[in-house]
Amino acid sequence: MSGARLDPIDRMILAELQADGRMTNVELAKRVGISAPPCLRRVRTLEEAGLIRGYHADVDARELGFEVQVFAMVGLVSQAEVDLSAFEARCREWSLVRECHMLNGEVDFILKCVAPDLSTFQSFLTEQLTAADNVASVKTSLVIRGAKDDPGVPFDVLEDRLAKEA
């Protein structure tokens, strides 16, 4: 089930849940213009199809004591699939790593990391990340401030594209 095959109501449901995953099914149904039972069926179908992977609280990391956010660009010695998969598995084990994305270009991976303070991140960097098997280089950039952090995808862009194709 791809984004192009979703009907407008499914896309509205996803857009509303991206903005507020805590709303009741009754409120969601009202916002998308259908009754509650078919709305709930559609949400369950979207969940089962893997288009809704979960529901999460958007927490304020700094207010919770995680003062340091860092992007780490990682280069590996080997880019063989077994080595890439092994690095990804290792990243899933590190709690300071909140996101891990494989890239093409100069670096193999970019990691989004959070830590309570710089010394905690430095310890992770030197004792775990740079010491990990197959890691050739790590370049880090400390986040000064964030300007935008929107969840999900921009459904308005998809709607515009689908309207042009119709």
DSSP file (Angstrom, degrees, kcal/mol; ACC not computed):
  #  RESIDUE AA STRUCTURE BP1 BP2  ACC     N-H-->O    O-->H-N    N-H-->O    O-->H-N    TCO  KAPPA ALPHA  PHI   PSI    X-CA   Y-CA   Z-CA
    1    1 A M              0   0    0      0, 0.0     2,-0.2     0, 0.0     5,-0.0   0.000 360.0 360.0 360.0 104.3    0.0    0.0    0.0
    2    2 A S    >>  -     0   0    0      1,-0.1     3,-0.9     4,-0.0     4,-0.6  -0.500 360.0-103.8 -95.8 168.1    1.9    3.1   -1.2
    3    3 A G  G >4 S+     0   0    0      1,-0.3     3,-0.7     2,-0.2    -1,-0.1   0.831 120.3  56.2 -58.6 -34.3    1.1    6.7   -0.6
    4    4 A A  G 34 S+     0   0    0      1,-0.2    -1,-0.3   158,-0.0     0, 0.0   0.783 105.0  52.5 -70.6 -25.7   -0.3    7.1   -4.2
    5    5 A R  G <4 S+     0   0    0     -3,-0.9    -1,-0.2     2,-0.1    -2,-0.2   0.532  86.9 101.0 -89.3  -5.9   -2.8    4.3   -3.6
    6    6 A L  S << S-     0   0    0     -3,-0.7    -3,-0.0    -4,-0.6    -4,-0.0  -0.531  73.7-126.1 -74.7 143.8   -4.2    5.7   -0.5
    7    7 A D     >  -     0   0    0     -2,-0.2     4,-2.2     1,-0.1     5,-0.2  -0.426  30.9 -97.8 -83.8 169.1   -7.5    7.5   -0.9
    8    8 A P  H  > S+     0   0    0      0, 0.0     4,-2.2     0, 0.0     5,-0.1   0.833 123.1  53.8 -57.5 -34.1   -8.0   11.1    0.3
    9    9 A I  H  > S+     0   0    0      2,-0.2     4,-2.8     1,-0.2     5,-0.2   0.925 107.7  49.8 -68.3 -43.0   -9.6   10.0    3.6
   10   10 A D  H  > S+     0   0    0      1,-0.2     4,-2.5     2,-0.2    -1,-0.2   0.920 111.5  49.4 -59.8 -42.4   -6.7    7.7    4.4
   11   11 A R  H  X S+     0   0    0     -4,-2.2     4,-2.5     2,-0.2    -1,-0.2   0.890 111.0  49.6 -64.6 -38.1   -4.3   10.6    3.7
   12   12 A M  H  X S+     0   0    0     -4,-2.2     4,-2.8    -5,-0.2     5,-0.2   0.914 109.7  51.8 -65.5 -41.4   -6.3   12.9    5.9
   13   13 A I  H  X S+     0   0    0     -4,-2.8     4,-2.6     1,-0.2    -2,-0.2   0.944 112.2  45.7 -58.8 -47.9   -6.4   10.3    8.7
   14   14 A L  H  X S+     0   0    0     -4,-2.5     4,-2.2     1,-0.2    -2,-0.2   0.905 112.6  50.4 -63.2 -41.7   -2.6   10.0    8.5
   15   15 A A  H  X S+     0   0    0     -4,-2.5     4,-1.6     2,-0.2    -1,-0.2   0.925 112.4  46.9 -63.1 -44.1   -2.1   13.8    8.4
   16   16 A E  H  X S+     0   0    0     -4,-2.8     4,-2.1     1,-0.2    -2,-0.2   0.917 112.8  48.6 -64.4 -43.5   -4.3   14.3   11.5
   17   17 A L  H  < S+     0   0    0     -4,-2.6    -1,-0.2     1,-0.2    -2,-0.2   0.838 107.2  56.1 -68.5 -31.6   -2.6   11.5   13.4
   18   18 A Q  H  < S+     0   0    0     -4,-2.2     3,-0.3    -5,-0.2    -1,-0.2   0.909 112.0  43.5 -61.3 -40.6    0.8   12.9   12.6
   19   19 A A  H  < S+     0   0    0     -4,-1.6    -2,-0.2     1,-0.3     2,-0.2   0.842 137.6   5.7 -74.7 -34.0   -0.3   16.2   14.1
   20   20 A D    ><  +     0   0    0     -4,-2.1     3,-1.1    -5,-0.1    -1,-0.3  -0.686  58.1 177.7-155.5  92.9   -1.9   14.7   17.1
   21   21 A G  T 3  S+     0   0    0     -3,-0.3    -4,-0.1     1,-0.2    -3,-0.1   0.515  79.5  65.1 -74.9  -5.0   -1.7   10.9   17.8
   22   22 A R  T 3  S+     0   0    0     -5,-0.1    -1,-0.2     2,-0.0    -5,-0.1   0.525  71.5 116.1 -95.9  -6.4   -3.6   11.2   21.0
   23   23 A M  S <  S-     0   0    0     -3,-1.1    -3,-0.0    -7,-0.1     2,-0.0  -0.263  71.1-106.6 -65.3 152.0   -6.9   12.3   19.6
   24   24 A T     >  -     0   0    0      1,-0.1     4,-2.5     4,-0.0     5,-0.2  -0.303  24.3-113.5 -72.0 160.6   -9.8   10.0   20.1
   25   25 A N  H  > S+     0   0    0      1,-0.2     4,-2.9     2,-0.2     5,-0.2   0.866 118.7  55.9 -61.1 -36.4  -11.2    8.0   17.2
   26   26 A V  H  > S+     0   0    0      2,-0.2     4,-2.0     1,-0.2    -1,-0.2   0.925 109.7  44.8 -63.2 -44.5  -14.5   10.0   17.5
   27   27 A E  H  > S+     0   0    0      2,-0.2     4,-2.3     1,-0.2    -2,-0.2   0.911 113.7  50.3 -65.7 -42.1  -12.5   13.3   17.1
   28   28 A L  H  X S+     0   0    0     -4,-2.5     4,-2.0     1,-0.2    -2,-0.2   0.933 109.7  50.4 -60.7 -46.5  -10.5   11.9   14.3
   29   29 A A  H  X>S+     0   0    0     -4,-2.9     5,-2.2     1,-0.2     4,-1.0   0.903 110.4  50.1 -59.0 -42.2  -13.6   10.7   12.5
   30   30 A K  H  <5S+     0   0    0     -4,-2.0     3,-0.4     1,-0.2    -1,-0.2   0.916 109.6  51.1 -63.4 -42.8  -15.2   14.1   12.8
   31   31 A R  H  <5S+     0   0    0     -4,-2.3    -1,-0.2     1,-0.2    -2,-0.2   0.835 115.7  40.6 -65.6 -33.2  -12.1   15.8   11.4
   32   32 A V  H  <5S-     0   0    0     -4,-2.0    -1,-0.2     2,-0.2    -2,-0.2   0.499 114.1-114.5 -97.0  -3.2  -11.9   13.6    8.4
   33   33 A G  T  <5S+     0   0    0     -4,-1.0     2,-0.3    -3,-0.4    -3,-0.2   0.790  76.5 103.5  82.6  29.3  -15.7   13.6    7.8
   34   34 A I  S   <S-     0   0    0     -5,-2.2    -1,-0.3    -6,-0.2    -2,-0.2  -0.879  73.7 -91.5-132.5 169.8  -16.7   10.0    8.4
   35   35 A S     >  -     0   0    0     -2,-0.3     4,-1.5    -3,-0.1     5,-0.1  -0.347  41.0-106.1 -79.3 165.5  -18.3    8.1   11.2
   36   36 A A  H  > S+     0   0    0      1,-0.2     4,-2.6     2,-0.2     5,-0.2   0.886 109.5  55.9 -63.1 -45.8  -16.3    6.5   14.0
   37   37 A P  H  > S+     0   0    0      0, 0.0     4,-2.1     0, 0.0    -1,-0.2   0.935 112.0  41.1 -60.0 -48.0  -16.6    2.7   13.1
   38   38 A P  H  > S+     0   0    0      0, 0.0     4,-2.3     0, 0.0    -2,-0.2   0.846 113.4  56.2 -67.8 -27.8  -15.2    3.0    9.5
   39   39 A C  H  X S+     0   0    0     -4,-1.5     4,-2.5     2,-0.2     5,-0.2   0.940 107.8  47.3 -63.9 -46.0  -12.6    5.5   10.8
   40   40 A L  H  X S+     0   0    0     -4,-2.6     4,-2.5     1,-0.2    -1,-0.2   0.899 111.1  51.7 -62.6 -40.8  -11.4    2.9   13.3
   41   41 A R  H  X S+     0   0    0     -4,-2.1     4,-2.3    -5,-0.2    -1,-0.2   0.913 110.4  49.0 -61.0 -42.3  -11.3    0.2   10.6
   42   42 A R  H  X S+     0   0    0     -4,-2.3     4,-2.5     2,-0.2    -2,-0.2   0.917 110.5  49.9 -64.9 -42.7   -9.2    2.5    8.4
   43   43 A V  H  X S+     0   0    0     -4,-2.5     4,-2.3     1,-0.2    -2,-0.2   0.928 111.2  49.2 -61.5 -44.7   -6.8    3.2   11.2
   44   44 A R  H  X S+     0   0    0     -4,-2.5     4,-2.9     1,-0.2    -1,-0.2   0.901 111.1  50.0 -61.5 -40.5   -6.4   -0.5   12.0
   45   45 A T  H  X S+     0   0    0     -4,-2.3     4,-2.1     2,-0.2    -1,-0.2   0.909 110.3  49.8 -64.1 -42.1   -5.8   -1.2    8.3
   46   46 A L  H  <>S+     0   0    0     -4,-2.5     5,-1.9     2,-0.2     6,-1.4   0.871 112.7  48.0 -64.3 -37.1   -3.2    1.5    8.1
   47   47 A E  H ><5S+     0   0    0     -4,-2.3     3,-1.5     4,-0.2    -2,-0.2   0.939 111.6  48.7 -66.6 -47.1   -1.5    0.1   11.2
   48   48 A E  H 3<5S+     0   0    0     -4,-2.9    -2,-0.2     1,-0.3    -1,-0.2   0.829 108.1  55.0 -64.2 -31.7   -1.6   -3.5    9.8
   49   49 A A  T 3<5S-     0   0    0     -4,-2.1    -1,-0.3    -5,-0.2    -2,-0.2   0.547 116.0-116.8 -77.3  -6.5   -0.1   -2.3    6.5
   50   50 A G  T < 5S+     0   0    0     -3,-1.5    -3,-0.2    -4,-0.3    -2,-0.1   0.560  85.3 117.6  82.9   8.2    2.8   -0.7    8.4
   51   51 A L  S   <S+     0   0    0     -5,-1.9     2,-0.6     1,-0.2    -4,-0.2   0.791  78.5  46.4 -78.4 -27.7    2.0    2.9    7.4
   52   52 A I  S    S+     0   0    0     -6,-1.4    -2,-0.3    -9,-0.1    -1,-0.2  -0.961  70.9 176.2-109.5 110.8    1.4    3.7   11.0
   53   53 A R        -     0   0    0     -2,-0.6     2,-0.3     1,-0.3    -1,-0.1   0.636  56.7 -46.7 -92.6 -15.6    4.4    2.2   12.9
   54   54 A G        -     0   0    0      2,-0.0     2,-0.4     0, 0.0    -1,-0.3  -0.965  50.5 -98.0 167.9 179.0    3.5    3.5   16.4
   55   55 A Y        +     0   0    0     -2,-0.3     2,-0.3    -3,-0.1   -37,-0.0  -0.996  39.6 178.2-129.2 131.4    2.5    6.4   18.5
   56   56 A H        -     0   0    0     -2,-0.4     2,-0.4     3,-0.0   -35,-0.2  -0.950  30.6-117.0-137.4 150.8    5.0    8.5   20.5
   57   57 A A        -     0   0    0     -2,-0.3     2,-1.1   -36,-0.0    -2,-0.0  -0.707  27.4-131.4 -82.0 138.5    5.2   11.4   22.8
   58   58 A D        -     0   0    0     -2,-0.4     2,-0.2     2,-0.0    -1,-0.0  -0.783  36.4-168.4 -90.5  96.2    7.2   14.4   21.4
   59   59 A V        -     0   0    0     -2,-1.1     2,-1.0     1,-0.1     3,-0.1  -0.521  27.0-119.0 -91.8 154.8    9.4   15.1   24.4
   60   60 A D     >  -     0   0    0     -2,-0.2     4,-1.5     1,-0.2     6,-0.2  -0.805  25.0-165.4 -92.2 101.5   11.6   18.1   25.0
   61   61 A A  T  4>S+     0   0    0     -2,-1.0     5,-2.9     1,-0.2     3,-0.3   0.896  85.3  48.9 -57.1 -45.5   15.0   16.6   25.3
   62   62 A R  T >45S+     0   0    0      1,-0.2     3,-1.6     3,-0.2    -1,-0.2   0.909 109.4  51.4 -65.0 -41.4   16.7   19.7   26.8
   63   63 A E  T 345S+     0   0    0      1,-0.3    -1,-0.2     2,-0.1    -2,-0.2   0.788 107.9  54.8 -64.6 -25.6   13.9   20.1   29.4
   64   64 A L  T 3<5S-     0   0    0     -4,-1.5    -1,-0.3    -3,-0.3    -2,-0.2   0.348 129.5 -95.3 -89.9   6.2   14.5   16.4   30.4
   65   65 A G  T < 5S+     0   0    0     -3,-1.6     2,-1.1     1,-0.2    -3,-0.2   0.528  88.1 125.1  97.2   6.0   18.2   17.0   30.9
   66   66 A F      < +     0   0    0     -5,-2.9    -1,-0.2    -6,-0.2    -2,-0.1  -0.728  26.7 164.4 -98.7  85.4   19.6   15.9   27.6
   67   67 A E        +     0   0    0     -2,-1.1     2,-0.5    49,-0.9    -1,-0.2   0.672  50.8  70.4 -76.8 -20.2   21.5   19.2   26.9
   68   68 A V  E     +A  115   0A   0     47,-2.5    47,-2.4    -3,-0.1     2,-0.4  -0.880  51.0 175.8-112.1 126.9   23.7   17.8   24.1
   69   69 A Q  E     +A  114   0A   0     -2,-0.5    74,-3.1    74,-0.4     2,-0.4  -0.999  13.0 178.4-125.4 131.3   22.5   16.9   20.6
   70   70 A V  E     -AB 113 142A   0     43,-2.4    43,-3.2    -2,-0.4     2,-0.5  -0.985  25.1-146.6-136.0 139.8   25.1   15.8   18.0
   71   71 A F  E     -AB 112 141A   0     70,-2.7    70,-2.4    -2,-0.4     2,-0.5  -0.941  21.2-162.7-102.0 127.7   25.1   14.7   14.4
   72   72 A A  E     -AB 111 140A   0     39,-2.5    39,-2.7    -2,-0.5     2,-0.6  -0.951   7.8-154.5-114.9 123.6   27.9   12.2   13.8
   73   73 A M  E     -AB 110 139A   0     66,-3.6    66,-2.5    -2,-0.5     2,-0.5  -0.874  19.3-162.6 -97.9 119.5   29.0   11.4   10.2
   74   74 A V  E     -AB 109 138A   0     35,-2.9    35,-2.1    -2,-0.6    34,-1.7  -0.885  12.2-165.1-113.9 129.4   30.6    7.9   10.2
   75   75 A G  E     - B   0 137A   0     62,-2.7    61,-2.7    -2,-0.5    62,-2.0  -0.926  14.7-149.9-107.5 135.9   32.8    6.4    7.5
   76   76 A L  E     - B   0 135A   0     -2,-0.4    59,-0.2    59,-0.3     3,-0.1  -0.696  18.2-133.3-103.6 157.2   33.3    2.7    7.5
   77   77 A V  S    S+     0   0    0     57,-2.9     2,-0.4    -2,-0.3    -1,-0.1   0.919  96.2  29.1 -69.5 -45.7   36.3    0.7    6.4
   78   78 A S        -     0   0    0     56,-0.4    -1,-0.2     2,-0.1    58,-0.0  -0.944  56.3-167.1-121.9 138.4   34.2   -1.8    4.4
   79   79 A Q        +     0   0    0     -2,-0.4    -1,-0.1    -3,-0.1     2,-0.1   0.087  42.7 137.2-108.3  21.3   30.8   -1.2    2.8
   80   80 A A    >>  -     0   0    0      1,-0.1     4,-2.4     4,-0.0     3,-0.9  -0.402  68.0-113.5 -62.5 145.8   30.0   -4.8    2.2
   81   81 A E  H 3> S+     0   0    0      1,-0.3     4,-2.7     2,-0.2     5,-0.2   0.857 116.5  54.9 -54.2 -39.9   26.4   -5.5    3.1
   82   82 A V  H 3> S+     0   0    0      1,-0.2     4,-1.7     2,-0.2    -1,-0.3   0.876 111.2  45.7 -62.2 -36.4   27.3   -7.7    6.0
   83   83 A D  H <> S+     0   0    0     -3,-0.9     4,-2.1     2,-0.2    -2,-0.2   0.871 112.1  50.2 -75.3 -37.9   29.4   -4.9    7.5
   84   84 A L  H  X S+     0   0    0     -4,-2.4     4,-2.3     2,-0.2    -2,-0.2   0.935 112.7  47.1 -63.1 -45.8   26.7   -2.2    6.8
   85   85 A S  H  X S+     0   0    0     -4,-2.7     4,-2.4    -5,-0.2    -2,-0.2   0.878 110.0  53.2 -63.8 -38.5   24.1   -4.4    8.5
   86   86 A A  H  X S+     0   0    0     -4,-1.7     4,-2.0    -5,-0.2    -1,-0.2   0.902 109.8  48.1 -64.4 -40.5   26.5   -5.1   11.5
   87   87 A F  H  X S+     0   0    0     -4,-2.1     4,-2.4     2,-0.2    -2,-0.2   0.920 110.9  50.6 -66.5 -42.5   27.0   -1.4   12.0
   88   88 A E  H  X S+     0   0    0     -4,-2.3     4,-1.8     1,-0.2    -2,-0.2   0.908 109.9  50.6 -60.0 -42.1   23.2   -0.7   11.8
   89   89 A A  H  X S+     0   0    0     -4,-2.4     4,-0.8     1,-0.2    -1,-0.2   0.901 109.7  50.6 -62.6 -41.0   22.6   -3.5   14.4
   90   90 A R  H >X S+     0   0    0     -4,-2.0     4,-1.1     1,-0.2     3,-0.9   0.909 107.0  54.4 -63.4 -42.0   25.3   -1.9   16.7
   91   91 A C  H 3< S+     0   0    0     -4,-2.4     3,-0.5     1,-0.3     6,-0.2   0.869 102.1  57.6 -60.6 -36.4   23.6    1.5   16.4
   92   92 A R  H 3< S+     0   0    0     -4,-1.8    -1,-0.3     1,-0.2    -2,-0.2   0.766 105.3  52.5 -65.4 -23.5   20.3    0.0   17.5
   93   93 A E  H << S+     0   0    0     -3,-0.9     2,-0.6    -4,-0.8    -1,-0.2   0.746  89.9  86.3 -82.2 -25.2   22.0   -1.1   20.7
   94   94 A W    ><  -     0   0    0     -4,-1.1     3,-0.8    -3,-0.5    -1,-0.0  -0.673  62.9-160.6 -82.8 116.1   23.5    2.3   21.6
   95   95 A S  T 3  S+     0   0    0     -2,-0.6    -1,-0.2     1,-0.2    19,-0.1   0.802  88.3  60.6 -68.7 -28.1   20.9    4.3   23.5
   96   96 A L  T 3  S+     0   0    0     17,-0.1    18,-2.1     2,-0.0     2,-0.8   0.767  88.3  83.5 -69.5 -23.0   22.5    7.7   22.8
   97   97 A V  E <   +C  113   0A   0     -3,-0.8    16,-0.2    -6,-0.2     3,-0.1  -0.729  51.9 170.3 -83.5 113.6   21.9    7.1   19.1
   98   98 A R  E     +     0   0A   0     14,-3.2     2,-0.3    -2,-0.8    15,-0.2   0.735  66.6  20.8 -96.4 -27.5   18.4    8.1   18.4
   99   99 A E  E     -C  112   0A   0     13,-1.5    13,-2.0     2,-0.0     2,-0.4  -0.994  59.3-172.3-141.1 147.2   18.5    8.0   14.6
  100  100 A C  E     +C  111   0A   0     -2,-0.3     2,-0.4    11,-0.2    11,-0.2  -0.963   9.2 178.1-141.9 121.4   20.8    6.2   12.1
  101  101 A H  E     -C  110   0A   0      9,-2.3     9,-2.4    -2,-0.4     2,-0.4  -0.989  23.4-137.9-128.7 129.5   20.7    6.7    8.4
  102  102 A M  E     -C  109   0A   0     -2,-0.4     7,-0.3     7,-0.2     2,-0.3  -0.702  30.8-170.4 -82.3 136.5   22.8    5.2    5.7
  103  103 A L        -     0   0    0      5,-2.8     2,-0.3    -2,-0.4    -1,-0.0  -0.771  21.4-130.1-120.7 163.5   23.9    7.8    3.1
  104  104 A N  S    S+     0   0    0     -2,-0.3     2,-0.4     2,-0.0     3,-0.3  -0.795  72.8  41.8-103.7 161.8   25.6    7.8   -0.3
  105  105 A G  S    S-     0   0    0     -2,-0.3    -2,-0.1     1,-0.2     0, 0.0  -0.834 115.1 -10.9 109.1-146.5   28.5   10.2   -0.9
  106  106 A E  S    S+     0   0    0     -2,-0.4     2,-0.3   -31,-0.0    -1,-0.2   0.793 125.4  42.0 -69.6 -31.1   31.4   11.0    1.4
  107  107 A V        -     0   0    0     -3,-0.3   -32,-0.2     1,-0.1    -4,-0.1  -0.840  65.3-147.1-117.7 156.1   30.1    9.4    4.6
  108  108 A D  S    S+     0   0    0    -34,-1.7    -5,-2.8    -2,-0.3     2,-0.3   0.845  79.3  13.8 -88.4 -37.2   28.4    6.1    5.1
  109  109 A F  E     -AC  74 102A   0    -35,-2.1   -35,-2.9    -7,-0.3     2,-0.4  -0.978  54.3-153.9-139.6 150.0   26.1    6.9    8.0
  110  110 A I  E     -AC  73 101A   0     -9,-2.4    -9,-2.3    -2,-0.3     2,-0.4  -0.998  19.0-164.5-121.1 132.0   24.7    9.9    9.8
  111  111 A L  E     -AC  72 100A   0    -39,-2.7   -39,-2.5    -2,-0.4     2,-0.6  -0.925  13.5-148.4-115.3 137.1   23.7    9.4   13.4
  112  112 A K  E     -AC  71  99A   0    -13,-2.0   -14,-3.2    -2,-0.4   -13,-1.5  -0.936  28.4-177.2-101.4 120.2   21.6   11.7   15.6
  113  113 A C  E     -AC  70  97A   0    -43,-3.2   -43,-2.4    -2,-0.6     2,-0.3  -0.882  14.9-165.7-120.3 148.3   22.8   11.4   19.2
  114  114 A V  E     +A   69   0A   0    -18,-2.1   -45,-0.2    -2,-0.3   -47,-0.1  -0.975  11.8 170.4-129.4 149.3   21.6   12.9   22.4
  115  115 A A  E     -A   68   0A   0    -47,-2.4   -47,-2.5    -2,-0.3     3,-0.1  -0.985  42.3-119.1-151.6 155.4   23.4   13.0   25.8
  116  116 A P  S    S-     0   0    0      0, 0.0   -49,-0.9     0, 0.0     2,-0.3   0.824  95.2  -4.4 -67.1 -29.4   22.9   14.7   29.1
  117  117 A D  S  > S-     0   0    0    -50,-0.1     4,-1.8   -51,-0.1     3,-0.2  -0.960  75.8 -98.2-156.8 170.2   26.2   16.5   28.8
  118  118 A L  H  > S+     0   0    0     -2,-0.3     4,-2.9     1,-0.2     5,-0.2   0.857 117.4  55.9 -65.5 -36.4   29.3   16.8   26.6
  119  119 A S  H  > S+     0   0    0      2,-0.2     4,-2.2     1,-0.2    -1,-0.2   0.877 106.2  51.3 -67.5 -35.0   31.4   14.5   28.7
  120  120 A T  H  > S+     0   0    0      2,-0.2     4,-2.1     1,-0.2    -1,-0.2   0.924 113.0  45.3 -65.0 -43.4   28.9   11.7   28.4
  121  121 A F  H  X S+     0   0    0     -4,-1.8     4,-2.9     2,-0.2    -2,-0.2   0.924 111.2  53.3 -65.3 -42.3   28.8   12.1   24.6
  122  122 A Q  H  X S+     0   0    0     -4,-2.9     4,-2.6     1,-0.2     5,-0.3   0.896 108.4  50.1 -59.9 -40.6   32.6   12.3   24.5
  123  123 A S  H  X S+     0   0    0     -4,-2.2     4,-2.8     2,-0.2     5,-0.4   0.927 111.9  47.6 -63.2 -44.5   32.9    9.0   26.4
  124  124 A F  H  X>S+     0   0    0     -4,-2.1     5,-2.4     1,-0.2     4,-1.9   0.924 112.5  50.8 -60.0 -44.3   30.4    7.4   24.0
  125  125 A L  I  <>S+     0   0    0     -4,-2.9     5,-2.8     3,-0.2     6,-0.3   0.935 120.0  32.4 -60.0 -49.9   32.4    8.8   21.1
  126  126 A T  I  <5S+     0   0    0     -4,-2.6    -2,-0.2    -5,-0.2    -1,-0.2   0.860 126.2  38.2 -81.0 -35.8   35.8    7.5   22.2
  127  127 A E  I  <5S+     0   0    0     -4,-2.8    -3,-0.2    -5,-0.3    -2,-0.2   0.739 133.5  10.4 -90.7 -23.0   34.9    4.3   24.0
  128  128 A Q  I  X5S+     0   0    0     -4,-1.9     4,-0.7    -5,-0.4    -3,-0.2   0.755 124.0  42.2-121.1 -57.1   32.1    3.0   21.8
  129  129 A L  I >4<S+     0   0    0     -5,-2.4     3,-1.2     1,-0.2    -4,-0.2   0.974 121.9  34.9 -66.8 -57.1   31.6    4.7   18.4
  130  130 A T  T 34<S+     0   0    0     -5,-2.8    -1,-0.2     1,-0.3    -4,-0.1   0.757 119.2  54.1 -70.0 -21.1   35.1    5.2   17.2
  131  131 A A  T 34 S+     0   0    0     -6,-0.3    -1,-0.3     3,-0.1    -2,-0.2   0.530  85.1 113.7 -87.0  -6.5   36.2    1.9   18.8
  132  132 A A  S X< S-     0   0    0     -3,-1.2     3,-1.6    -4,-0.7    -4,-0.0  -0.289  80.5 -89.1 -68.3 150.2   33.5   -0.1   17.0
  133  133 A D  T 3  S+     0   0    0      1,-0.2    -1,-0.1   -47,-0.1     3,-0.1  -0.283 108.8  10.8 -55.4 138.9   34.4   -2.7   14.4
  134  134 A N  T 3  S+     0   0    0      1,-0.2   -57,-2.9    -3,-0.1     2,-0.6   0.411  87.0 136.8  75.0   0.8   34.8   -1.4   10.9
  135  135 A V  E <   +B   76   0A   0     -3,-1.6   -59,-0.3   -59,-0.2    -1,-0.2  -0.707  21.3 170.6 -83.4 121.5   34.6    2.4   11.8
  136  136 A A  E     +     0   0A   0    -61,-2.7     2,-0.3    -2,-0.6   -60,-0.2   0.803  62.6   2.3 -96.7 -37.5   37.3    4.3    9.9
  137  137 A S  E     -B   75   0A   0    -62,-2.0   -62,-2.7     2,-0.0     2,-0.4  -0.998  51.2-165.4-153.1 151.5   36.3    7.9   10.7
  138  138 A V  E     -B   74   0A   0     -2,-0.3     2,-0.4   -64,-0.2   -64,-0.2  -0.981   5.5-175.4-139.3 126.0   33.8    9.9   12.7
  139  139 A K  E     -B   73   0A   0    -66,-2.5   -66,-3.6    -2,-0.4     2,-0.3  -0.982  14.7-160.3-118.5 133.7   33.1   13.6   12.3
  140  140 A T  E     -B   72   0A   0     -2,-0.4     2,-0.4   -68,-0.2   -68,-0.2  -0.857  13.9-166.3-119.2 150.5   30.8   15.3   14.7
  141  141 A S  E     -B   71   0A   0    -70,-2.4   -70,-2.7    -2,-0.3     2,-0.4  -0.982  18.9-139.5-133.5 122.0   28.7   18.5   14.7
  142  142 A L  E     -B   70   0A   0     -2,-0.4     2,-0.4   -72,-0.2   -72,-0.2  -0.646  21.9-123.6 -80.5 131.1   27.2   19.8   17.9
  143  143 A V        -     0   0    0    -74,-3.1   -74,-0.4    -2,-0.4     3,-0.1  -0.627  23.9-174.4 -76.7 126.2   23.7   21.2   17.4
  144  144 A I        -     0   0    0     -2,-0.4     2,-0.3     1,-0.4    -1,-0.2   0.900  68.7 -26.1 -83.8 -49.6   23.4   24.8   18.6
  145  145 A R        -     0   0    0    -76,-0.0    -1,-0.4     0, 0.0     2,-0.4  -0.978  60.7-118.6-159.4 159.0   19.7   25.1   18.2
  146  146 A G        -     0   0    0     -2,-0.3     3,-0.1    -3,-0.1    -3,-0.0  -0.834  16.7-176.3-102.8 140.8   16.9   23.5   16.1
  147  147 A A  S    S+     0   0    0     -2,-0.4     2,-0.3     1,-0.4    -1,-0.1   0.652  74.2  11.0-105.0 -23.2   14.8   25.6   13.7
  148  148 A K        +     0   0    0      2,-0.0    -1,-0.4     1,-0.0     0, 0.0  -0.964  48.6 165.7-158.2 138.0   12.4   22.9   12.5
  149  149 A D        +     0   0    0     -2,-0.3    -3,-0.0    -3,-0.1    -1,-0.0  -0.427  19.0 172.2-152.1  66.8   11.6   19.3   13.6
  150  150 A D        -     0   0    0      1,-0.1     2,-0.1     2,-0.1    -2,-0.0  -0.621  25.9-132.0 -83.0 136.4    8.3   18.3   12.0
  151  151 A P        -     0   0    0      0, 0.0    -1,-0.1     0, 0.0  -133,-0.0  -0.436  62.0  -2.7 -79.9 160.2    7.3   14.7   12.3
  152  152 A G  S    S-     0   0    0     -2,-0.1    -2,-0.1     2,-0.1  -137,-0.1  -0.215  97.2 -42.6  71.3-148.0    6.1   12.5    9.5
  153  153 A V        -     0   0    0   -138,-0.0     2,-1.3     4,-0.0     3,-0.1  -0.858  50.7-105.3-126.0 156.3    5.7   13.5    5.9
  154  154 A P    >>  -     0   0    0      0, 0.0     3,-1.1     0, 0.0     4,-1.1  -0.656  32.7-177.6 -85.2  91.7    4.2   16.6    4.1
  155  155 A F  H 3> S+     0   0    0     -2,-1.3     4,-2.7     1,-0.3     5,-0.2   0.772  76.9  67.9 -61.6 -26.0    0.8   15.3    2.8
  156  156 A D  H 3> S+     0   0    0      1,-0.2     4,-2.2     2,-0.2    -1,-0.3   0.874  98.7  51.1 -62.2 -35.7    0.1   18.6    1.1
  157  157 A V  H <> S+     0   0    0     -3,-1.1     4,-2.2     2,-0.2    -1,-0.2   0.906 110.9  48.0 -66.5 -41.7    3.0   18.0   -1.3
  158  158 A L  H  X S+     0   0    0     -4,-1.1     4,-2.8     2,-0.2     5,-0.2   0.914 110.3  51.6 -64.7 -43.0    1.5   14.6   -2.2
  159  159 A E  H  X S+     0   0    0     -4,-2.7     4,-2.3     1,-0.2    -2,-0.2   0.914 109.6  50.3 -60.0 -43.3   -1.9   16.0   -2.6
  160  160 A D  H  X S+     0   0    0     -4,-2.2     4,-1.9     2,-0.2    -1,-0.2   0.920 112.2  47.1 -61.0 -44.4   -0.5   18.6   -5.0
  161  161 A R  H  X S+     0   0    0     -4,-2.2     4,-1.7     1,-0.2    -2,-0.2   0.916 112.5  48.6 -64.6 -44.1    1.3   16.0   -7.1
  162  162 A L  H  X S+     0   0    0     -4,-2.8     4,-1.2     1,-0.2    -1,-0.2   0.862 109.3  53.5 -65.5 -35.2   -1.7   13.7   -7.2
  163  163 A A  H  < S+     0   0    0     -4,-2.3    -1,-0.2    -5,-0.2    -2,-0.2   0.889 108.5  49.8 -66.0 -38.5   -4.0   16.6   -8.3
  164  164 A K  H  < S+     0   0    0     -4,-1.9    -1,-0.2     1,-0.2    -2,-0.2   0.842 110.5  50.2 -67.8 -33.4   -1.6   17.4  -11.2
  165  165 A E  H  <        0   0    0     -4,-1.7    -1,-0.2     1,-0.2    -2,-0.2   0.726 360.0 360.0 -76.8 -21.4   -1.5   13.7  -12.3
  166  166 A A     <        0   0    0     -4,-1.2    -1,-0.2    -3,-0.2    -2,-0.2   0.479 360.0 360.0 -75.6 360.0   -5.4   13.5  -12.3
